[in-house]
């Protein structure tokens, strides 16, 4: 029957393409659009188009923005001597939520992964190097994810950056706060032991 | 930070208004729109607008359709002497999936619920009565949900329809097929006992 109402099927298909949305949920979401007022549905459609047309990359940090230069890069109160390197714009959100880091960011838009055809030239690495030529930059914190690809990317970057006389650091590995040792995996525990600190 | 990228926040808010989509999922979905190509995002936006503009109610059964008369009402092979009355268009999909029922449908678009201000005149009841004046109609199967409001609506309809000389039936209550007696609630078991049949 849903196959008979083509616009409904099409809309459900569109929802079904979103990550984590299955066939049944997609149909429920499509029905919910029909329950909206015309104005609400229009706003929804416009929000999709606007997000796509207005958002571009900040020419400095490569993070997403709808302005010429993103708010963080434009903020004069932030510490320009430290750049935190991240895999994607979602990570910027997460780090900003900590409210502790006051330096700048640089978004790579991926990690080196020869298996998936992602070579260093496909990432925003040359933009990072260009920023590092600025004498202001003193430290680069590499905060790629603790995966094989994230590690490899961190190694690659540190080899490029250290010769420029920049301090290159990596986020600490260890047991998550509030976690239970019992549930920590061996590699994490090994890294936590390795990185132990004086009390 | 997400608050700084206004089009992204707006899109996340739109997703967050959909049923069952929380704040985090909404943000993830908004990001996924940015990962789409321009064409894909456009298709998505168009699908929303099209579903809203093209889909209307079938003048006969009040089900959703994008045609003048819905496919089921237009289908000459279906049995016009039986009408199955349902709460909403989703239920039509479910019943059609059974592939057993070959009669017609009538969608009420709700159930009588004075608490929520839904009085009989807000439902598609007069359209149902108009259909019943047609001498072809012999049986009305009331398949509203087995809730208090669904029951009340079924009672109300049967009182209206019986004087017209129409057989009014209700879906059978009982233990779900494949279920376990242990998990059936008392009311369902009581109704299953009450409706017991010869083997």
Interface residues (C-beta under 8 A of the other chain):
Chain A: X1 X2 X4 X5 X6 X7 X8 X10 X11 X13 X14 X17 X18 X19 X20 X21 X25 X27 X28 X29 X30 X31 X32 X33 X34 X36 X38 X40 X41 X42 X43 X44 X45 X46 X47 X48 X49 X50 X51 X52 X53 X54 X55 X64 X65 X66 X70 X71 X72 X89 X90 X92 X93 X96 X97
Chain B: X1 X2 X4 X5 X6 X7 X8 X10 X11 X13 X14 X17 X18 X19 X20 X21 X25 X27 X28 X29 X30 X31 X32 X33 X34 X36 X38 X40 X41 X42 X43 X44 X45 X46 X47 X48 X49 X50 X51 X52 X53 X54 X55 X64 X65 X66 X70 X71 X72 X89 X90 X92 X93 X96 X97
